[in-house]
Amino acid sequence: MPARTDLRNVAIVAHVDHGKTTLVDALLWQSGAFRENQDVAERVMDSNDLEREKGITILAKNTAVRYQDVTLNIIDTPGHADFGGEVERGLAMVDGVLLLVDASEGPLPQTRFVLRKALESHLTVILVVNKVDRPDARIAEVVDETYDLFIDLGADEHQIEFPIVYTNAREGWASLDPASPGTDLQPLRDLILEHVPAPEYEEGHPFQALVTNLDASPYLGRLALCRVRNGYVKRGQSVAWCRSDGSVERAKVSELFLTDALDRVEAEEAGPGDIIAVAGFPEITIGETLADPDDPRPLPVLRVDEPSLSMTVGINTSPLAGQDGKKLTARLVEARLAQELVGNVSLRVGPTERPDAWEVEGRGELQLAVLVETMRREGFELTVGKPKVVTRDVGGRVHEPVERVTIDVPGGLSGGRLADARSAQGPDGADGQPRHGLGEDRLSGSRPRPHRVPHGVPNRDARNRSAAPRLQRLRAVVRRCAHQTVGESRRRPPRQHHRLRADEPPGARRDVRGAGDRGVRGDDRR
């Protein structure tokens, strides 16, 4: 199949706070997107107020840089699990991913999620070991853990042969040798050109573009962000608007934009592989298709993982209603929730028994909290219920979501504690995959750093249901290990009480341990 050799589409995916947005900043600076003396905010891709206040990426955004006459379209994705829907629709726009992994923390639960989605989409993966300058970096172990993760997720022989680059995103350099710091990000950009495939298309195929995101302009109204799959589109051209309900309407592309750094620039024509923004479709939604009006061929509708939590959102019914906001009625709240569904494919809104309250389902508490805070800043007054787990009836059995968490325990796990940890976890994870990192070398206490115990935790409603016995045993193991110093194998005897002598000041403590106790001194306990 022919390909666009002057174009590469790549997404940056990772666990939260592993350096995705900082790396995009460095790529923009070194591409000449800003003047040398220009005052640019740190993490420039985090553009809205909540992203800057919380220090995390909430919405997936795209930018473009030029390198060796090739346009690199880069998608910056969120790293928090609650915004997984943003990651999934970002992956629908690209042909490869940069998998960032912290050189100290290694692969974490969200790393597993984004990598699984990338492998399912058969995207090329480049491993970027970031923050290699950290004093506690363990580069070789992190690379081995990433290989284990690929094997766990069923990567084939081609996917597991991924290139590796070592970076310091804050300082703006990359290197192919972990022992030799680089000077700029040229090695990373060279790997993108070499390994990320150019966008392919079918010669003579009619125009097709998948809507993967939405934006708004005060002058043009709603903007649809699309990845062109086949064919070409021009400004002012008539296209077929293939809607999610199966209907097809004829519409006109009133404006056409391409991305240059942080700006959208007007374009007369766009072709296969281009990420474009088009205006002229006031009610278009994510997952719909723009196609040739004479031969409309809709693409598969974009689907994301189902919500796992729900909460009730209603109008403010307290006696102090109307003192903080201006938007108080049920009609306004319902319209605002419906508007949120247009651009957020991972949310669901349903009715309740009350006409002034709605059930909002999302991927996590942070996602729901961001929605509520955004509405509060827009002038809404709301009542919000406690989040509850969304269950599904599958084959007559109730299924509930499972969160993959990582527990840090001291390095002194040994003997019976190692056996307790293994029995508490079970041989396999909640997703049926074998657990790695639970061998003798991981829990034997041979290194002073904390050990990580991955564990699948059912996301339960604590008011009505108790944790599984396996989880209770794991918690008991972690509590015991928290009181044990690194390398200590004996159990500390119970604390003994004593009376103060007459010459001792109030609050003094006496060491009452036996001669064989090698724990901390009594006067050092906190």
N, C-alpha and C positions, 0 to 999 in steps of 0.2 A: 504493500500500500504506500502511496506517496505521503510525504511528511513535510511539515513546516520547519526547515532547519534553522530559521532565524528566530525561533521562539522556544521557550521552555516554561512549563507551568509546574510549580513546586509549592508544597505546603510545609510549614514548620509545625511539628507536633511534639508534645512532651508533657510530663507531669507539671503541675503548677510550680512556678518559681524556679524553673530550670534554665531560664534565660532566653526564651524565644523572642520576646519583644525587644530585648536588649540587642540580640543578634541582628534583628531587622534594622534597628537604629544604626548599627555599625555598617551594614550593607548600604544603607541610604547615604551615609556620610562619605564612604569611600567611592560611591558611584558619581559623586558630584552633584547630588540633589540639592545640597545646601551650600551657601557661601561660607568661606572660612570664618568670617566674623559674624555669621548669622546666629541670632539667639534662638535656639531650638530647645523645646522642652525635652526632658529625659522621657524615654518610652513614648515617642511621638505618636505611635500607632494607637495608644490608649487615649482616645480623644474625648470621651464623655466624662462627666464629673465623677460618677460612681467608680469608674475604672481608675481614675487618678487617686481618689480617696482611699480605695481599698488596695491599690497596688496590684491588681490582677486584670487580666483581659477577660471581658465578658462577651464581646461580639467579635466574630471573625471578620477580618478586613483584608483587602488586597492592595498591594502596591506593585510597582514595576520599576526595574533598574536596567540600565544598558551595560553590557559587558561584551567586548569583542564583536560588535555589530549584532549581538543577540539580545533580545528582550527577555528578561527574567521576570515573569509574573510570580509574585510571592504572596502566599496567603498566610497571615498571622492568625493562629487559632487559639482559643482559650485552653488553659491547662487544668481547670477545675472540672471534676467529674459532673457537676450539675449542669454544665454547659456543653455536654457531649453532642447535643443536636447541632451546635455551631460547628463542631469538628466534622461531623458526618457530612454536612452539606458543603463544607470547605473541601473535603476530599473528593467530592463529585466534580470539582473544577480542575483537578491537577492530574499529572501523569507520574509524579514521584513525590516523596516526602523526605524531609530532613528530620530524623528522629534524634532529638536532643536528650541527653542523659547527663545528669550531674556527676562529676568525677568522684564525688564523695558519697552521695546518697544512692547512686545507682538506679536501676529500674524500679519504679514504684507503681501502685495500682493503676493510675491513669496512663502510665506508659504502656501497660499491658492492654488497656482498652483501645488506645489510638493505634497501637501496632496491629492488634487483631483486625481493626477496621481497614487498615492499609493493606494487610495481607489478603483479606477477603476481596478487596478491589483490585488485586494484582498490581499494586503500585510498586515502583522501584524505591528501595529504602537506602538512604545514606546515613550511617551512624555518626553523630556528632557528639563527641565526649566534651562537654563544656565545663568551664570553671576548673581547668587543670592546674591553675595556680593555687588552689586551696591547700593549706598546710596539711589537711587530713585527706587529700586526694588518694584514691586507690585505683588507679587507672586500669591496671591489668585485671583486677578482680571485677571491675564494672564491665569491662568488655566480655569477660567470661560469663557473667550473669546475663548479659544481653544475648549472648549465643544461646544460653539455656532457655531464655524467654522465647526466642525464635523457635527452638525445638518444641517447647511446650505448646506453642500455638500452631504447630503443624506446618511450618514453612517448608517449601520444597527445596530441592538442591540448588535451584537458581536464586531463590530469594535469600537463602542463608549465606550466600557468597556476597555479602554487602561490603562496600568500601567504608573505611573508618578515617575520620579526620578529628584532630584534637584542637580545641579552640579556647580562647579567652575572650568572650563576647564583649565584656566591659572594656578591655584594652583594645579590641578590634584586630585580633590576629588569629591565624589558623596555621596548623602545621600537620604534616603527615607523620612526623616523628614525635612521640610524646616527650622525648628527652631534649628536643631542640625547639625553643619558642620561635614563632614566626614573626613577621613584621607587618603583615596585612592579611586580608581575607582572600587573597588570590588562590591559594590551594583549594579552598572551599568552592569558589566559583568555578574553578577548572573541573572539579569533580561533578558539579551540577551539569556542565556542558558535556562531560564525557559519559555520565551514567544515566542521567534523567532522559528518557526518550523524547524526541521531538513529537509534537501532536500529529497524529495520523488522521487521514480522511479518505473517503472514497471518491475517486475521480468521477465527476458528472453527477454526483448525488445531489438531490435538491437540498435547499437550505434547512438546517435544523439547529436550534439553540435551546438549551435547557436553562430555565430560570432557577438560580440557586440562592439568590439573596435579593433583598429589597432596600431601597434608600428613598429619600425624598428631597425635592428641591423646592424652595419657596416660589420659583418661577415656573417650573415645569410639572410640579406635582410628583406623583409616584414614579420612581425609576426602578427598572428591572435589571438586575445584574445577571448576565448570562455567560455561559461558556458555549461558543460556537462549535458544534460538532462536525457539520458538513456544510458545504456551500458558502455563499457570500451574501452579505446584506448591505444595503446602501441607505443613506439618509433619505427620507421621503418615500421609501419603498413600501408597497402594500405587502402584508404578510398574513398568514393564517395563525390565529391565536387559538391553540388547542388547550381548552380549559380542563380542569381536573374532573369535572362531571361528565366528560366525554363530548361535550359540544365543541363546535369549531366556529369561530367568528373571524370576520375579515377586519383588519385594523391597519393603521399606518404608523410607521416609525417616524415620529416627528423630529426626534433628535437622537444622535448616535455619538457615544463618547468612548474613548480608550483611556487607560490609566497611564500617567507619566509621573513617577515618584508619588507624591501625595495629592496630585491634581488630576482632575478629569479634563481631557482636552477633546475638542470637537474633531470628529473624523468623518470622512465622506464614505468610507467603505471598510468593512471588517471581514476577515476570512476564518478558515478553520483554525481552532486553537486559541483564537483571541478571546479575552475576557472583556466584555463590553457592558455598557450601561445604556439602556434605551428608554425613551419617553414616548408617551402616547397611549398607554394602557392603564387607565385609572383604577381598574379593579383586578389587575393581574396578581397572582399569588405564587409562592414558592412551589416548585415542582412542575409547573406548567411548561408548555413548549411553544416556541415560535417557529413556524415552518413555512415552506413555500405555499403560496395560496393556490397554485394549480395542482400541487401534489403534496398535500399535508400528511406528514408521517410523524405522529406524536412519539416522543421518547417516554420510557417508563417513568411514572411519577416517583419523585424522590420520597423515600421512606426512611424514618429514623426509629431508634429504640423507643419502646413505650414508656410513659411516665411511671414513677415508682412511689411518689408521695402526692397527697391531696390535702387541701385545706379549704375552708369555707370563707368566702369574701363577700361582705355585704355592706349596706349603708350604715352610717353611724347612727345608732339608736339611743345614745346616751343623752342625759339632760343637757350636756354642754355642746351638743352638736351645733356646728356652724361658727365656732369661735376660731378655728385654725384654718379652715379651707373654704372655698367658694363653690365647689362641685359636690353636692350633697345628695342628689336625687338618684333613684334606682335607674332611671333611664340613662343618665350620664355614666354611671358606673358600668352598666351593661354594654354601652357603646364603646367604652374604653377597653374593656376586656375583649370585645370582638375585634377591635383594632389591633390588639396585641397578637391575636391569632394569625393575622395576616403575615407578619414577619417572623414569627417564632413557631417553627414546626414541631417543637418538642413540648408545647403546652396544649392542654385540653381544657375546655370550659363547658360545664354542664349545669342543668337546673337543679334546684333543691326543692324541698317542700314549701319553702317561703318564696314569695315573688320578688323579694328585695335582697336575696342572697344567692350565690352561685358557688358551685364546686369547681375549684381550679386545681388541675393536676399538672405536676411538673416532675423534673428529674431529681430534685433535691431541695433541701431547705434553703440553701443559698440562692438558688434560682427564684424561688417563690419570694424570698425576702427582698431581692433586687426589684422584682415586679412591684411589690407593695411600696417600697421606698420611692421608686420612680413615680408611681401614682400620687404618693403623698406630696412630692415636690411639685407636681403639676396642679396641686390644689384640691385633690380629692380627700375626703374624710371617710375612713373605712372601719369596719369591724372585721377582725381576722380570727379564725378559729385555729385550734392546735393542729399541726400537721399529722396526718394519719397515713398508714401504709396502704397502697393500692394493691389489692389481691386479684388474682385471675382464677377462674374455674376452668381447668384443663382436664378433660377426660373424667369429670366428676370429682376431681381432687382440687383443693384450694392450694394455689401456688402463690408465693410471696417473693419479692425481690431480695437479692443477696448482694451485700456490699463487700468488696474485697479491701481489707484494711491491712496495714503493716504495723506490727507491734515491736517496739524497741525494748529489748530486755538486756540486763547486764551480762557481761561475758563470763560470769561464773557458773553458768548452767553446766552441770555435770552429774554423773551418777543417776540417782533416782529422779532428779529434776529433768534430766534429758528424757528419761522414759515417760515422765508425767507429761512433758510438752508434746511428745509424739502421740501418746494415747489421747491427749486432749484435742489434738488437731485432726487425727485420722490420717490415712495414707494419701488421700487425694483432696484437692481443693473443692470449693463449692461448685465450680464450673466443670468438675470431672477431670481436671488436668492434674498430673502428678506434681507434688510440691518439691521445689528445689531449695537448697540452702538449709536443709534440716539435718545434714550429716554430722559426723563427729567433728569435722573440721570447722563446722559453722557454730556449733553449740558447745564445744569442748572447753572454751575459755582460753584458747591458745593465743588470742589477741586481746588487748585491753579495750578495743572499741566495742560499743553495744552491738548486739546481734539483732537481726530482724527476723521476726516470725510472721510470715504471711498467713492470713486466716480469713476464711469466708464467714462473714457475720450476717445472719438474717436480719433484715431491716424491720424490726417488730415494733408494735405499739406497746410501750413499756407499761401502760396502765392496765392492759387487759391480758398480756401474755408474758410469760417468763422466758428468759434466754434458754437455749438448749443446754442440756447437761454437759455436752462437750465444751461449750463456751464457758460455762461456769468453772470447769476444771482448769481451762487455760487461764482464766482470770486468777485462780488460786495460785497457779504456778508463777505468774508474773508478779503477784503480790509478794510471794516468798523470795523471788529473785531480787526484788527491789531493795531488800534489806541485807543483801549479801554483797560484799566487796569483791572486786575482780580477783580471781585466783583463789578465793576462799571456798573451801569445800565442806566445812563443818557447819552445822546449824547452830546459830547463836542461842544460848540458853535464855529462858525467859527472864525478863527484867525483875530484879529483886528490890524490894523496898527496905529502907533502914531508917532509923531515927538519927537525927543530927546530934552530935555531941554538943555539950554546952559551949565549947569554944569555937564551934563552926558558925560562920555567918549564915543568915537566912538565904535559901536558894542554892546552897552548896550541894555538890553531888559527890558521892564516894564510889570508887571502883570496887564493886563487890563480886567481880568475876572469879571463877576458879582459876587455878594455876594453868590449866590446859587450854583455856579459852584464848584464841588468837584474834578476837574481833577488835573493834576500835576501843579506845580507852573510854571509861565511863564519863570523864569530864569532857570528851570530844563529841559525845552524842548530841544530836540536835533534835 
